[in-house]
């Protein structure tokens, strides 16, 4: 049903093109901006994933070093600095997510505006319903992505807490409790990154399958 509705959008746009050489909202340009933003978000996500895992490796190495050599301020400073880099990557990822939301919203708004310009009320109603269905589903995906980014921030905060606790543990020469905390942190990384993958997959579906027909205008 959605595929048929998108076909109707294409027909309506083609008819509209008989009146004007360029669509009122330049849908293709907006689609390309959205597509480019999806790729940027995907790259940022992959980069953040690598940085987080690298930070976890540094944390594990620090723990091993402390068990053997006691407290070393330089090691703490280095690993804490690594996690500050993680925080910056997470913040950058959140910015790209906000840009993704904006470009998706612009694209949907353009589609709605052009559909509303149609004189055939039946076609207009059908197309607006299809657009609304796609937009609702995608907005749900974006909400889940926002939640995942929030979890990533919490992960970073928890890791910083472990670093602080490690210093005390080193002084006491007791690392048992730290082991459990580190396992908890490491166990959350894959799940968070999988949640972020959803946004990339759904975004690609949006421009590859549901809006690609617009390129044939």
Backbone as CSV, one residue per row, in Angstrom:
resi,resn,N_x,N_y,N_z,CA_x,CA_y,CA_z,C_x,C_y,C_z
1,UNK,0.833,-1.195,0.000,0.000,0.000,0.000,0.875,1.256,0.000
2,UNK,1.924,1.251,0.827,2.824,2.393,0.911,3.559,2.595,-0.399
3,UNK,3.930,1.473,-1.034,4.634,1.560,-2.304,3.740,2.199,-3.369
4,UNK,2.451,1.812,-3.361,1.506,2.396,-4.312,1.341,3.887,-4.049
5,UNK,1.337,4.233,-2.770,1.164,5.630,-2.412,2.344,6.461,-2.895
6,UNK,3.555,5.921,-2.752,4.748,6.632,-3.215,4.704,6.792,-4.728
7,UNK,4.166,5.756,-5.422,4.021,5.845,-6.877,3.090,6.997,-7.241
8,UNK,2.006,7.139,-6.455,1.079,8.242,-6.673,1.762,9.589,-6.466
9,UNK,2.661,9.632,-5.453,3.424,10.857,-5.231,4.228,11.206,-6.477
10,UNK,4.871,10.180,-7.047,5.685,10.381,-8.252,4.837,10.916,-9.397
11,UNK,3.664,10.315,-9.589,2.774,10.758,-10.669,2.357,12.204,-10.453
12,UNK,2.000,12.501,-9.192,1.563,13.864,-8.877,2.673,14.867,-9.121
13,UNK,3.902,14.479,-8.739,5.040,15.381,-8.935,5.325,15.572,-10.415
14,UNK,5.185,14.497,-11.185,5.423,14.578,-12.627,4.430,15.524,-13.278
15,UNK,3.150,15.416,-12.862,2.116,16.315,-13.386,2.428,17.754,-13.009
16,UNK,2.847,17.900,-11.736,3.185,19.239,-11.265,4.333,19.828,-12.060
17,UNK,5.258,18.970,-12.512,6.416,19.433,-13.262,6.023,19.981,-14.623
18,UNK,4.845,19.619,-15.108,4.370,20.160,-16.388,4.087,21.649,-16.251
19,UNK,3.807,22.057,-14.991,3.499,23.462,-14.755,4.761,24.253,-14.411
20,UNK,5.688,23.601,-13.747,6.923,24.278,-13.333,8.104,23.372,-13.624
21,UNK,9.226,23.951,-13.985,10.412,23.155,-14.281,11.075,22.629,-13.024
22,UNK,10.752,23.191,-11.894,11.400,22.802,-10.646,10.359,22.674,-9.554
23,UNK,10.444,21.637,-8.744,9.461,21.459,-7.682,9.587,22.611,-6.682
24,UNK,8.474,23.016,-6.077,8.478,24.177,-5.174,9.499,24.083,-4.053
25,UNK,9.708,22.894,-3.533,10.613,22.744,-2.397,11.923,22.047,-2.775
26,UNK,12.127,21.810,-4.074,13.354,21.147,-4.531,13.591,19.867,-3.721
27,UNK,12.675,18.931,-3.847,12.712,17.704,-3.057,13.996,16.904,-3.243
28,UNK,14.492,16.873,-4.473,15.694,16.075,-4.721,16.883,16.622,-3.945
29,UNK,16.998,17.955,-3.922,18.094,18.569,-3.168,17.976,18.237,-1.682
30,UNK,16.778,18.311,-1.142,16.581,17.997,0.273,16.849,16.533,0.559
31,UNK,16.461,15.681,-0.394,16.723,14.251,-0.221,18.221,13.976,-0.172
32,UNK,18.981,14.629,-1.055,20.425,14.427,-1.091,21.093,14.932,0.190
33,UNK,20.577,16.031,0.727,21.109,16.529,2.000,20.854,15.517,3.119
34,UNK,19.654,14.955,3.106,19.310,13.947,4.109,20.201,12.720,3.957
35,UNK,20.385,12.277,2.712,21.226,11.109,2.433,22.653,11.340,2.916
36,UNK,23.176,12.529,2.633,24.534,12.864,3.060,24.648,12.868,4.584
37,UNK,23.610,13.356,5.258,23.632,13.403,6.713,23.584,12.006,7.317
38,UNK,22.865,11.097,6.672,22.828,9.708,7.145,24.238,9.112,7.107
39,UNK,24.955,9.360,6.020,26.323,8.839,5.878,27.242,9.445,6.940
40,UNK,27.071,10.735,7.190,27.888,11.396,8.209,27.619,10.807,9.585
41,UNK,26.334,10.601,9.893,25.969,10.035,11.186,26.553,8.624,11.331
42,UNK,26.485,7.837,10.255,27.023,6.479,10.288,28.524,6.497,10.569
43,UNK,29.245,7.397,9.903,30.691,7.494,10.113,31.021,7.905,11.542
44,UNK,30.264,8.867,12.066,30.485,9.316,13.440,30.205,8.189,14.435
45,UNK,29.163,7.409,14.138,28.822,6.292,15.017,29.946,5.258,15.046
46,UNK,30.476,4.924,13.866,31.562,3.944,13.787,32.797,4.462,14.513
47,UNK,33.076,5.749,14.348,34.230,6.344,15.004,34.063,6.313,16.521
48,UNK,32.861,6.637,16.980,32.585,6.613,18.415,32.732,5.194,18.962
49,UNK,32.289,4.212,18.197,32.392,2.821,18.614,33.859,2.428,18.828
50,UNK,34.713,2.824,17.869,36.138,2.510,17.972,36.772,3.205,19.175
51,UNK,36.392,4.470,19.378,36.959,5.232,20.483,36.542,4.640,21.831
52,UNK,35.269,4.261,21.941,34.782,3.675,23.195,35.514,2.372,23.498
53,UNK,35.635,1.511,22.490,36.322,0.234,22.706,37.800,0.436,23.027
54,UNK,38.400,1.444,22.390,39.793,1.761,22.690,39.927,2.231,24.133
55,UNK,38.947,3.027,24.580,38.949,3.493,25.956,38.819,2.348,26.946
56,UNK,37.984,1.366,26.602,37.827,0.201,27.481,39.120,-0.600,27.573
57,UNK,39.815,-0.708,26.444,41.100,-1.409,26.440,42.110,-0.690,27.330
58,UNK,42.107,0.640,27.258,43.013,1.429,28.103,42.680,1.228,29.577
59,UNK,41.380,1.161,29.855,40.934,0.969,31.231,41.378,-0.391,31.759
60,UNK,41.256,-1.417,30.924,41.675,-2.757,31.318,43.187,-2.810,31.528
61,UNK,43.923,-2.140,30.639,45.381,-2.113,30.766,45.803,-1.389,32.038
62,UNK,45.089,-0.325,32.339,45.397,0.425,33.547,45.186,-0.436,34.781
63,UNK,44.098,-1.173,34.809,43.810,-2.036,35.958,44.924,-3.059,36.147
64,UNK,45.347,-3.662,35.038,46.424,-4.667,35.113,47.714,-4.031,35.618
65,UNK,48.001,-2.839,35.124,49.227,-2.151,35.532,49.189,-1.812,37.018
66,UNK,48.024,-1.380,37.473,47.898,-1.006,38.884,48.042,-2.214,39.807
67,UNK,47.548,-3.348,39.370,47.665,-4.556,40.185,49.126,-4.941,40.377
68,UNK,49.946,-4.578,39.390,51.363,-4.951,39.452,52.252,-3.862,40.047
69,UNK,51.912,-2.613,39.779,52.842,-1.544,40.136,52.262,-0.502,41.103
70,UNK,51.083,-0.734,41.604,50.434,0.231,42.488,50.031,1.478,41.715
71,UNK,49.747,2.548,42.448,49.213,3.753,41.840,50.267,4.534,41.054
72,UNK,49.935,4.902,39.820,50.814,5.738,39.006,49.977,6.881,38.441
73,UNK,50.245,8.087,38.881,49.444,9.243,38.480,49.440,9.462,36.972
74,UNK,50.567,9.210,36.328,50.645,9.426,34.883,49.698,8.502,34.130
75,UNK,49.599,7.258,34.605,48.692,6.299,33.956,47.244,6.758,34.101
76,UNK,46.908,7.241,35.294,45.553,7.741,35.511,45.251,8.921,34.599
77,UNK,46.195,9.824,34.507,45.993,11.018,33.681,45.787,10.639,32.221
78,UNK,46.537,9.656,31.750,46.435,9.226,30.352,45.068,8.613,30.072
79,UNK,44.652,7.682,30.918,43.378,7.002,30.694,42.209,7.962,30.878
80,UNK,42.306,8.836,31.861,41.236,9.818,32.052,41.132,10.716,30.828
81,UNK,42.280,11.058,30.253,42.292,11.857,29.026,41.646,11.116,27.876
82,UNK,41.875,9.798,27.799,41.244,8.990,26.750,39.737,9.046,26.861
83,UNK,39.231,9.018,28.089,37.784,9.047,28.266,37.200,10.426,28.017
84,UNK,38.011,11.449,28.162,37.566,12.786,27.763,37.390,12.836,26.246
85,UNK,38.259,12.135,25.519,38.128,12.048,24.062,36.844,11.308,23.700
86,UNK,36.541,10.266,24.468,35.293,9.531,24.243,34.111,10.480,24.388
87,UNK,34.155,11.302,25.418,33.066,12.240,25.664,32.879,13.195,24.481
88,UNK,33.966,13.675,23.909,33.880,14.573,22.764,33.259,13.873,21.558
89,UNK,33.626,12.603,21.361,33.066,11.851,20.242,31.564,11.654,20.424
90,UNK,31.153,11.395,21.657,29.724,11.220,21.945,28.974,12.530,21.695
91,UNK,29.572,13.645,22.108,28.946,14.945,21.878,28.827,15.232,20.381
92,UNK,29.866,14.885,19.613,29.830,15.072,18.161,28.742,14.215,17.528
93,UNK,28.609,12.990,18.035,27.587,12.086,17.522,26.192,12.655,17.783
94,UNK,26.022,13.239,18.950,24.733,13.840,19.280,24.424,15.018,18.353
95,UNK,25.439,15.801,18.008,25.239,16.923,17.083,24.804,16.418,15.706
96,UNK,25.463,15.358,15.240,25.096,14.799,13.942,23.676,14.236,13.975
97,UNK,23.286,13.696,15.121,21.916,13.191,15.284,20.907,14.333,15.173
98,UNK,21.214,15.470,15.801,20.317,16.632,15.719,20.212,17.136,14.280
99,UNK,21.333,17.106,13.557,21.315,17.509,12.144,20.484,16.535,11.316
100,UNK,20.582,15.263,11.661,19.812,14.235,10.963,18.313,14.487,11.149
101,UNK,17.925,14.807,12.370,16.516,15.117,12.652,16.039,16.310,11.821
102,UNK,16.870,17.336,11.759,16.495,18.543,11.023,16.303,18.266,9.540
103,UNK,17.237,17.538,8.957,17.160,17.269,7.517,16.000,16.330,7.187
104,UNK,15.714,15.389,8.070,14.559,14.512,7.861,13.266,15.323,7.938
105,UNK,13.200,16.231,8.904,12.015,17.069,9.063,11.805,17.962,7.843
106,UNK,12.895,18.529,7.328,12.802,19.383,6.135,12.271,18.604,4.934
107,UNK,12.744,17.366,4.800,12.327,16.540,3.671,10.848,16.191,3.760
108,UNK,10.410,15.776,4.937,8.994,15.442,5.122,8.107,16.674,4.915
109,UNK,8.549,17.811,5.416,7.769,19.034,5.261,7.616,19.418,3.796
110,UNK,8.692,19.232,3.033,8.650,19.548,1.608,7.677,18.633,0.872
111,UNK,7.697,17.355,1.228,6.781,16.407,0.613,5.331,16.760,0.936
112,UNK,5.094,17.137,2.188,3.736,17.498,2.605,3.259,18.759,1.892
113,UNK,4.150,19.753,1.764,3.768,21.006,1.123,3.408,20.784,-0.342
114,UNK,4.226,19.967,-1.037,3.938,19.732,-2.445,2.656,18.917,-2.610
115,UNK,2.438,17.963,-1.704,1.210,17.167,-1.770,-0.010,18.036,-1.516
116,UNK,0.099,18.953,-0.576,-1.021,19.849,-0.266,-1.357,20.790,-1.419
117,UNK,-0.423,20.946,-2.361,-0.677,21.830,-3.497,-1.503,21.158,-4.586
118,UNK,-1.750,19.838,-4.443,-2.521,19.107,-5.446,-3.998,19.496,-5.374
119,UNK,-4.646,19.489,-6.510,-6.073,19.850,-6.552,-6.975,18.645,-6.323
120,UNK,-6.477,17.440,-6.610,-7.280,16.233,-6.430,-7.290,15.856,-4.953
121,UNK,-8.427,15.993,-4.305,-8.531,15.768,-2.861,-8.291,14.309,-2.477
122,UNK,-8.733,13.381,-3.332,-8.552,11.959,-3.018,-7.077,11.601,-3.011
123,UNK,-6.354,12.030,-4.043,-4.913,11.771,-4.116,-4.190,12.441,-2.957
124,UNK,-4.600,13.682,-2.682,-3.966,14.428,-1.600,-4.111,13.689,-0.267
125,UNK,-5.316,13.215,0.015,-5.575,12.514,1.283,-4.760,11.228,1.377
126,UNK,-4.703,10.473,0.282,-3.952,9.213,0.264,-2.463,9.452,0.473
127,UNK,-1.934,10.459,-0.218,-0.501,10.744,-0.131,-0.110,11.271,1.246
128,UNK,-0.922,12.142,1.795,-0.622,12.678,3.128,-0.646,11.578,4.184
129,UNK,-1.554,10.627,4.013,-1.628,9.506,4.948,-0.356,8.658,4.871
130,UNK,0.131,8.416,3.640,1.350,7.629,3.453,2.564,8.350,4.030
131,UNK,2.631,9.655,3.795,3.742,10.447,4.323,3.722,10.440,5.845
132,UNK,2.541,10.609,6.409,2.404,10.634,7.867,2.809,9.305,8.488
133,UNK,2.475,8.206,7.808,2.835,6.883,8.310,4.354,6.712,8.327
134,UNK,5.011,7.118,7.237,6.467,7.011,7.158,7.135,7.909,8.194
135,UNK,6.597,9.126,8.352,7.174,10.076,9.297,7.035,9.590,10.739
136,UNK,5.885,9.029,11.065,5.658,8.522,12.423,6.629,7.400,12.760
137,UNK,6.811,6.494,11.810,7.735,5.383,12.033,9.157,5.889,12.203
138,UNK,9.550,6.833,11.367,10.917,7.343,11.436,11.157,8.162,12.695
139,UNK,10.158,8.927,13.128,10.296,9.686,14.368,10.500,8.759,15.563
140,UNK,9.881,7.586,15.502,10.091,6.597,16.556,11.529,6.116,16.576
141,UNK,12.088,5.917,15.390,13.485,5.506,15.271,14.411,6.570,15.850
142,UNK,14.126,7.826,15.529,14.959,8.912,16.037,14.878,9.020,17.561
143,UNK,13.718,8.763,18.111,13.561,8.802,19.573,14.401,7.713,20.223
144,UNK,14.414,6.529,19.618,15.224,5.430,20.141,16.712,5.754,20.053
145,UNK,17.083,6.453,18.982,18.480,6.844,18.800,18.903,7.828,19.878
146,UNK,18.040,8.778,20.170,18.327,9.747,21.217,18.545,9.046,22.555
147,UNK,17.736,8.032,22.821,17.871,7.265,24.063,19.208,6.533,24.102
148,UNK,19.625,5.972,22.954,20.894,5.246,22.888,22.076,6.185,23.127
149,UNK,22.005,7.384,22.563,23.077,8.355,22.773,23.154,8.744,24.258
150,UNK,22.000,8.852,24.888,21.977,9.116,26.323,22.652,8.006,27.115
151,UNK,22.422,6.772,26.708,23.069,5.627,27.373,24.580,5.673,27.183
152,UNK,25.004,6.132,26.000,26.433,6.225,25.725,27.088,7.247,26.649
153,UNK,26.383,8.345,26.905,26.891,9.348,27.835,27.028,8.759,29.248
154,UNK,26.007,8.001,29.646,26.053,7.379,30.978,27.195,6.384,31.072
155,UNK,27.441,5.664,29.983,28.540,4.699,29.944,29.868,5.400,30.210
156,UNK,30.051,6.530,29.561,31.278,7.298,29.763,31.398,7.752,31.218
157,UNK,30.293,8.243,31.770,30.312,8.691,33.153,30.647,7.570,34.121
158,UNK,30.083,6.398,33.870,30.371,5.246,34.732,31.837,4.842,34.644
159,UNK,32.408,4.942,33.435,33.814,4.576,33.254,34.723,5.533,34.021
160,UNK,34.375,6.810,34.004,35.161,7.791,34.764,35.086,7.461,36.253
161,UNK,33.919,7.022,36.714,33.780,6.627,38.113,34.686,5.439,38.441
162,UNK,34.789,4.507,37.490,35.665,3.349,37.695,37.117,3.801,37.814
163,UNK,37.515,4.756,36.982,38.888,5.267,37.039,39.181,5.836,38.430
164,UNK,38.237,6.611,38.946,38.408,7.186,40.283,38.483,6.083,41.346
165,UNK,37.609,5.084,41.185,37.593,3.985,42.163,38.866,3.150,42.082
166,UNK,39.436,3.049,40.881,40.662,2.273,40.709,41.799,2.845,41.549
167,UNK,41.852,4.163,41.638,42.923,4.792,42.405,42.841,4.386,43.877
168,UNK,41.610,4.359,44.399,41.424,3.928,45.782,41.721,2.439,45.919
169,UNK,41.241,1.650,44.932,41.470,0.210,44.973,42.957,-0.114,44.943
170,UNK,43.703,0.670,44.174,45.145,0.440,44.098,45.797,0.684,45.449
171,UNK,45.319,1.731,46.142,45.873,2.026,47.463,45.555,0.907,48.453
172,UNK,44.380,0.318,48.283,43.961,-0.771,49.181,44.428,-2.133,48.683
173,UNK,44.902,-2.160,47.433,45.295,-3.415,46.789,44.124,-4.398,46.747
174,UNK,42.930,-3.877,46.413,41.727,-4.702,46.329,40.948,-4.310,45.084
175,UNK,40.852,-5.240,44.121,40.241,-4.927,42.831,38.986,-5.743,42.528
176,UNK,38.524,-6.540,43.472,37.390,-7.435,43.198,36.146,-6.671,42.750
177,UNK,35.784,-5.624,43.459,34.586,-4.862,43.126,34.734,-4.152,41.773
178,UNK,35.945,-3.733,41.452,36.209,-3.048,40.191,35.970,-3.998,39.016
179,UNK,36.310,-5.247,39.190,36.092,-6.229,38.119,34.636,-6.272,37.689
180,UNK,33.730,-6.312,38.663,32.297,-6.365,38.350,31.843,-5.101,37.627
181,UNK,32.342,-3.962,38.065,31.956,-2.697,37.430,32.430,-2.642,35.978
182,UNK,33.641,-3.112,35.741,34.193,-3.092,34.389,33.433,-4.039,33.469
183,UNK,33.064,-5.202,33.988,32.284,-6.150,33.187,30.937,-5.554,32.814
184,UNK,30.338,-4.820,33.750,29.059,-4.178,33.489,29.178,-3.155,32.363
185,UNK,30.241,-2.373,32.400,30.473,-1.354,31.368,30.713,-2.008,30.016
186,UNK,31.602,-2.986,29.982,31.939,-3.654,28.723,30.715,-4.342,28.113
187,UNK,29.846,-4.876,28.969,28.671,-5.589,28.488,27.607,-4.687,27.879
188,UNK,27.698,-3.386,28.106,26.687,-2.455,27.601,27.042,-1.849,26.243
189,UNK,28.320,-1.929,25.868,28.773,-1.256,24.651,28.074,-1.782,23.397
190,UNK,28.091,-3.088,23.195,27.508,-3.665,21.971,26.030,-3.339,21.829
191,UNK,25.300,-3.427,22.930,23.866,-3.154,22.889,23.574,-1.720,22.478
192,UNK,24.354,-0.782,23.027,24.156,0.636,22.687,24.451,0.872,21.214
193,UNK,25.545,0.304,20.719,25.913,0.511,19.317,24.887,-0.128,18.375
194,UNK,24.307,-1.239,18.790,23.264,-1.867,17.971,22.034,-0.969,17.885
195,UNK,21.714,-0.302,18.988,20.583,0.623,18.978,20.849,1.783,18.017
196,UNK,22.092,2.260,17.996,22.434,3.354,17.085,22.400,2.888,15.632
197,UNK,22.679,1.616,15.410,22.627,1.075,14.049,21.229,1.192,13.455
198,UNK,20.217,1.115,14.313,18.827,1.175,13.848,18.574,2.466,13.080
199,UNK,19.077,3.573,13.605,18.862,4.865,12.943,19.460,4.875,11.554
200,UNK,20.659,4.305,11.415,21.314,4.279,10.108,20.524,3.414,9.134
201,UNK,20.116,2.231,9.582,19.374,1.304,8.723,18.045,1.907,8.287
202,UNK,17.293,2.447,9.245,15.984,3.020,8.921,16.121,4.247,8.024
203,UNK,17.155,5.042,8.242,17.365,6.218,7.406,17.669,5.815,5.970
204,UNK,18.497,4.802,5.814,18.833,4.330,4.468,17.594,3.788,3.765
205,UNK,16.759,3.080,4.503,15.526,2.559,3.914,14.648,3.705,3.434
206,UNK,14.642,4.775,4.224,13.785,5.905,3.900,14.155,6.523,2.563
207,UNK,15.460,6.756,2.355,15.818,7.412,1.091,16.057,6.434,-0.049
208,UNK,16.331,5.157,0.250,16.600,4.201,-0.822,15.328,3.563,-1.368
209,UNK,14.352,3.300,-0.500,13.172,2.556,-0.912,11.910,3.409,-0.993
210,UNK,11.766,4.381,-0.113,10.496,5.112,-0.047,10.527,6.447,-0.793
211,UNK,11.727,6.964,-1.043,11.802,8.271,-1.672,12.635,8.240,-2.949
212,UNK,13.275,7.123,-3.242,14.129,7.025,-4.414,13.375,7.335,-5.692
213,UNK,12.077,7.008,-5.734,11.287,7.250,-6.932,11.311,8.719,-7.347
214,UNK,11.550,9.599,-6.399,11.575,11.018,-6.707,12.714,11.355,-7.683
215,UNK,13.774,10.555,-7.659,14.905,10.791,-8.549,14.521,10.571,-10.001
216,UNK,13.417,9.855,-10.222,13.016,9.518,-11.589,12.152,10.611,-12.203
217,UNK,11.968,11.691,-11.446,11.112,12.794,-11.922,11.591,13.343,-13.264
